[in-house]
Amino acid sequence: MTGHKLETVSGVGYEKFIGFRRQLHQYPELSGEEFETTKAIKGWLEEAGIRVLDYSLATGVIAEVGGLHTGGPVIALRADIDALPVQEETDLEFASKIPGKMHACGHDFHTASLLGTAYALKEREGELQGTVRLIFQPAEEKAAGAKQVVDSGALEGVQAIFGMHNKPDLPVGTIGIKGGPLMAAADGFIVEIAGKGSHAAVPEAGIDPIVTAAHVITALQSIVSRNVSSLQSAVISVTKLNSGTAWNVIPDKAVLEGTIRTFDEQVRVEVLERFGQVVEGVAAAFGTSAGVRWIGGPPPVNNDEALAELGLEAAAAGGFQAIEAVPSPAGEDFAIYQRHIPGLFVFMGTAGTQEWHHPAFTLDEAAIPVSIRFLTELAERALTRLRGRQG
């Protein structure tokens, strides 16, 4: 379909897929709870005659289009389907009907876009130079879904994978594409500092964990400035500090929580190692003990350079503006797939009014046709390119 702009998909207008998005938006489901979302996706795929595959996933859908020519390559397109525990604060006619739950990260947009792409590819199935596996992934917000998909075997035989995320600060029709690091590794930490409680009037009778915690927080800030090259990037944020029960009692424990974001795997390893050393050393200096419990997040999203070039070609063929994406310190478990096969993750401009996870998050639905056209073009080009390499 090089250079061809779809006006309709499978004989219907883009309003159909906007309607899919609005239905999903009204009935959001959290990570691991996407049962009705899964049923809806399966129904919409089967309506178009798209074959749904049987994998051992409690939620989420794996489907395929193409494969009519023997020996062709297999690529995958992925969208995430889960919502967030956020109370919606928009005035949309199709606002969430589920209290305390919202598609505040645009996964409904991602799902609708992949459904539209599936319909478009089905319409052109006889021309596809291979197979497109469609991954509607659960539990991205808990960084668990990609691993579930991999463990199910749904990535077996796939040679390349593609995904996208809406980007509110980019206009509709603009696509952010970049080879190399795009999104950060997202690791969480819980630090427990054990001291010795006493009366606040006689601190010498105890060992104050709050004072230790204050020094730990300060010392942690030196890791990035003194252990990470100025040509690299890392963030350490302490976001929570709990200690004490009364104004006149020195407690026996303090707990810190927060996150570390890095874009390079080696930097990630070094920062986490140094983090533990700093915590242990400062705690010992104040006569306390401390332990670190890690909340493992996804590794960095690291785009394949050749696939990024392919993305630029697809954007140009579709008449879209491609820009070099600015890396985001947010995490994305699409990175799990890239540990197994080459992958490309792009930012799709949606001209939103708020950033991800905000209760007033919105996006311009005119980006749905753009996403469908781009992903369709990208899938066809990837299959043709890989087929050419085979023969």
C-alpha positions in Angstrom: 0.0 0.0 0.0 3.0 2.3 -0.4 1.9 5.9 -0.7 -1.8 4.9 -0.6 -4.0 6.6 2.0 -6.9 4.6 3.3 -10.2 6.4 3.2 -12.1 3.6 4.7 -11.2 0.3 6.4 -13.0 -2.8 5.3 -15.6 -0.7 3.7 -16.4 1.3 6.8 -15.4 4.7 8.0 -12.9 5.5 10.8 -15.9 6.3 13.0 -16.3 2.6 13.7 -12.9 2.5 15.4 -13.5 5.8 17.2 -16.7 4.1 18.5 -14.6 1.1 19.7 -12.4 3.5 21.6 -15.3 5.3 23.2 -16.9 2.0 24.3 -13.6 0.9 25.9 -13.2 4.3 27.5 -16.6 4.0 29.2 -15.8 0.6 30.7 -12.1 0.6 31.8 -10.6 -2.4 33.5 -7.4 -2.5 35.6 -4.4 -4.6 35.0 -5.2 -8.3 35.2 -9.0 -7.6 35.3 -9.5 -6.9 31.6 -12.1 -9.7 31.1 -14.9 -7.7 29.4 -12.3 -5.8 27.4 -10.9 -9.1 26.2 -14.4 -10.3 25.2 -15.1 -7.1 23.3 -11.8 -7.3 21.4 -12.3 -10.9 20.4 -15.8 -10.1 19.2 -14.7 -7.2 17.0 -11.9 -9.3 15.5 -14.2 -12.2 14.8 -16.7 -9.8 13.2 -14.0 -9.0 10.6 -13.1 -12.7 10.1 -9.7 -12.3 11.8 -8.5 -15.5 13.4 -8.0 -15.4 17.1 -5.3 -17.7 18.5 -5.5 -19.8 21.6 -2.8 -18.9 24.1 -2.7 -19.4 27.8 -3.6 -15.8 28.8 -6.2 -15.0 31.4 -6.8 -11.7 29.8 -5.6 -10.2 26.5 -5.9 -11.4 22.9 -3.5 -12.8 20.3 -4.7 -12.9 16.7 -3.2 -13.2 13.2 -3.7 -11.8 9.8 -1.9 -13.0 6.6 0.2 -16.1 6.2 -1.4 -17.0 2.9 2.0 -17.2 1.2 4.1 -20.1 2.6 7.4 -19.3 4.1 6.8 -15.7 4.8 8.1 -13.8 7.8 6.1 -13.1 10.9 6.0 -9.7 12.6 4.0 -8.5 15.6 2.0 -5.3 16.4 1.2 -4.7 20.0 -1.3 -2.5 21.9 -1.9 -2.4 25.6 -5.5 -2.7 26.9 -5.5 -1.9 30.7 -6.7 1.2 32.5 -5.7 3.0 35.7 -7.1 3.4 39.2 -7.9 7.1 38.5 -11.2 8.9 39.0 -12.0 10.6 35.7 -12.4 14.4 35.7 -13.3 15.1 32.0 -16.6 16.3 30.6 -16.6 13.7 27.8 -20.0 12.3 26.8 -18.3 8.9 26.9 -16.5 9.3 30.3 -15.8 6.3 32.4 -18.9 4.7 34.0 -16.8 2.8 36.5 -16.0 4.9 39.6 -12.3 5.2 40.4 -11.2 3.7 37.0 -10.1 5.5 33.9 -8.3 5.1 30.6 -6.0 7.9 31.7 -3.0 6.7 29.7 -4.8 6.2 26.4 -4.7 2.5 26.1 -8.2 2.6 24.7 -6.8 4.7 21.9 -4.0 2.1 21.3 -6.5 -0.8 21.3 -8.8 0.9 18.8 -5.9 1.8 16.6 -4.7 -1.8 16.5 -8.2 -3.0 15.8 -8.4 -0.6 12.8 -5.0 -1.8 11.6 -6.2 -5.4 11.9 -9.2 -4.6 9.8 -7.1 -2.8 7.2 -4.6 -5.7 7.0 -7.4 -8.2 6.7 -8.8 -6.3 3.8 -5.4 -6.6 2.1 -4.6 -10.1 3.4 -3.9 -11.6 0.0 -1.2 -9.1 -0.7 0.7 -9.5 2.6 4.1 -10.9 2.3 3.9 -12.8 5.5 2.0 -12.9 8.8 1.1 -10.1 11.2 0.5 -11.3 14.8 -1.7 -8.9 16.7 -1.0 -8.6 20.4 -3.6 -7.0 22.6 -1.6 -7.0 25.8 -2.9 -6.9 29.4 -1.3 -5.4 32.5 1.1 -2.9 31.1 0.6 -0.6 34.0 1.9 -3.2 36.3 4.8 -4.0 34.0 3.6 -7.6 34.0 1.7 -8.2 30.7 4.6 -8.4 28.3 6.2 -11.1 30.3 2.9 -13.0 30.4 2.7 -12.8 26.6 6.3 -14.0 26.2 5.7 -16.8 28.7 2.6 -17.9 26.7 4.8 -18.5 23.6 3.0 -15.9 21.6 6.3 -14.3 20.5 7.7 -17.6 19.1 8.5 -17.3 15.4 8.2 -13.5 15.4 11.1 -11.7 13.8 10.3 -8.0 14.7 7.7 -6.2 16.9 6.2 -2.8 16.6 4.2 -0.6 19.1 3.2 2.9 19.7 2.1 5.2 22.6 0.1 8.3 22.3 2.0 11.6 23.0 -0.2 14.5 24.1 2.4 17.1 23.5 2.7 16.3 19.8 0.2 17.4 17.2 -2.0 15.0 15.3 -0.1 13.8 12.2 3.3 14.0 13.9 5.1 10.8 14.9 8.1 10.7 17.1 10.6 8.1 15.9 14.1 7.4 17.3 16.6 4.6 17.2 18.3 3.6 20.4 17.0 4.5 24.0 13.5 5.9 24.0 11.9 5.2 27.4 13.5 4.5 30.8 14.0 1.5 32.9 11.7 2.0 35.9 12.8 0.5 39.2 11.1 1.1 42.5 12.7 0.8 45.9 11.6 0.4 49.6 14.3 1.2 52.2 13.7 0.1 55.8 15.9 1.7 58.4 15.9 0.1 61.8 16.9 2.2 64.8 16.1 2.2 68.5 13.1 4.0 69.9 13.2 6.3 72.9 11.5 9.4 74.4 12.0 12.4 72.2 13.5 14.3 75.3 16.3 11.8 75.7 17.5 11.0 72.1 20.8 9.7 73.4 18.9 6.7 74.9 17.9 5.5 71.4 19.1 5.5 67.8 17.1 7.9 65.7 16.1 6.4 62.3 14.6 9.7 61.1 18.0 11.4 61.2 19.5 8.5 59.4 16.7 8.7 56.8 17.4 12.4 56.2 21.1 11.7 55.6 20.3 8.8 53.3 18.0 10.9 51.2 20.7 13.6 50.9 23.4 11.1 50.1 21.4 9.4 47.4 21.4 12.6 45.4 25.1 12.3 44.9 24.8 9.0 43.0 23.7 10.7 39.8 25.9 13.7 40.1 29.0 11.8 41.0 28.6 8.3 39.5 26.8 8.8 36.2 28.5 10.4 33.2 27.2 13.8 32.2 26.6 12.2 28.8 24.2 9.7 30.3 20.9 10.2 32.2 19.5 8.9 35.5 16.9 10.0 38.0 16.6 9.0 41.7 13.5 10.3 43.4 12.4 9.6 47.0 8.7 10.0 46.9 7.5 8.7 50.3 8.9 8.8 53.9 7.0 7.1 56.8 8.1 7.1 60.4 6.8 7.7 63.9 3.5 7.8 65.6 3.7 10.6 68.1 5.3 14.1 68.4 7.2 13.1 71.6 8.5 9.6 70.6 11.5 8.8 68.6 10.4 5.7 66.5 12.4 2.6 65.9 11.9 2.5 62.1 11.7 4.7 59.1 10.7 3.6 55.6 11.6 5.4 52.3 10.1 4.6 48.9 10.8 6.0 45.5 12.0 5.2 42.0 15.1 5.1 39.8 14.9 5.8 36.1 17.8 5.0 33.7 18.1 4.7 29.9 21.2 2.5 29.7 21.3 -1.1 31.1 24.9 -0.7 32.3 24.1 2.6 34.0 21.1 0.9 35.5 23.2 -1.9 37.0 25.8 0.6 38.4 23.2 3.0 39.9 21.3 0.2 41.7 24.6 -1.2 43.0 25.7 2.2 44.3 22.3 2.8 45.8 22.6 -0.2 48.0 26.2 0.8 49.1 25.1 4.3 50.0 22.1 3.1 52.0 24.1 0.5 53.9 27.1 2.9 54.5 25.1 5.8 55.8 22.9 3.6 58.0 26.0 2.0 59.5 27.6 5.5 60.2 24.6 6.4 62.3 24.4 3.1 64.2 21.3 1.9 62.4 20.8 -1.0 59.9 19.0 -0.8 56.6 17.7 -3.1 53.9 16.6 -2.4 50.4 13.7 -4.1 48.7 13.5 -3.6 45.0 10.3 -3.4 42.9 11.5 -4.5 39.6 10.2 -2.6 36.6 10.8 -2.9 32.9 14.2 -2.4 31.3 14.8 0.6 28.9 12.9 0.7 25.6 15.8 0.5 23.1 14.7 0.8 19.5 16.4 -1.1 16.7 18.1 1.4 14.4 17.1 -0.4 11.2 13.5 -0.6 12.2 13.6 3.1 13.2 14.6 3.8 9.6 11.7 1.7 8.4 9.4 3.7 10.6 10.6 6.9 9.0 9.9 5.4 5.6 6.4 4.4 6.6 5.7 7.9 8.0 6.9 9.6 4.8 4.8 7.2 2.7 1.7 8.1 4.7 2.3 11.8 4.4 3.0 12.2 8.1 5.6 14.4 9.8 8.3 12.3 11.5 10.4 14.0 14.1 13.2 12.6 16.3 11.4 11.5 19.5 12.5 13.1 22.8 13.2 10.2 25.2 10.7 9.9 28.1 11.7 8.9 31.6 8.4 6.9 31.9 8.7 3.1 31.8 7.1 0.7 29.3 7.1 -3.0 29.3 7.3 -3.1 25.5 11.0 -3.3 26.5 10.5 -6.9 27.5 9.8 -7.9 23.9 12.9 -6.1 22.8 15.0 -8.3 25.0 13.9 -11.2 22.7 13.6 -9.7 19.2 14.3 -6.4 17.5 11.5 -3.9 18.1 10.4 -0.3 17.4 8.3 1.8 19.7 7.1 5.2 18.5 5.2 8.2 19.9 2.0 9.1 18.1 0.9 12.7 18.3 -2.6 13.1 19.9 -2.7 16.8 20.8 -3.9 16.2 24.4 -4.6 18.7 27.1 -3.0 16.8 29.9 -0.1 14.4 30.3 -0.5 10.6 30.9 -2.2 9.5 34.1 -3.9 12.8 34.8 -7.6 12.6 35.7 -8.4 15.1 33.0 -6.4 13.3 30.3 -7.9 13.6 26.8 -6.7 13.1 23.2 -7.8 14.1 19.8 -9.5 11.1 18.1 -8.4 12.4 14.7 -5.2 10.6 15.6 -6.9 7.2 15.3 -6.9 7.3 11.4 -3.3 8.4 11.5 -2.3 5.5 13.7 -4.2 3.0 11.6 -2.6 4.2 8.3 0.9 4.4 9.8 0.8 1.0 11.5 -0.7 -0.6 8.3 2.0 0.9 6.2 4.7 -0.1 8.7 3.5 -3.7 8.9 3.4 -4.1 5.1 6.9 -2.6 4.7 8.3 -4.7 7.4 7.0 -7.9 5.9 8.2 -6.9 2.4 11.7 -6.0 3.8 12.0 -9.3 5.8 10.7 -11.4 2.9 13.3 -9.8 0.6 16.1 -10.8 3.1 14.8 -14.4 3.1 15.0 -14.8 -0.6 
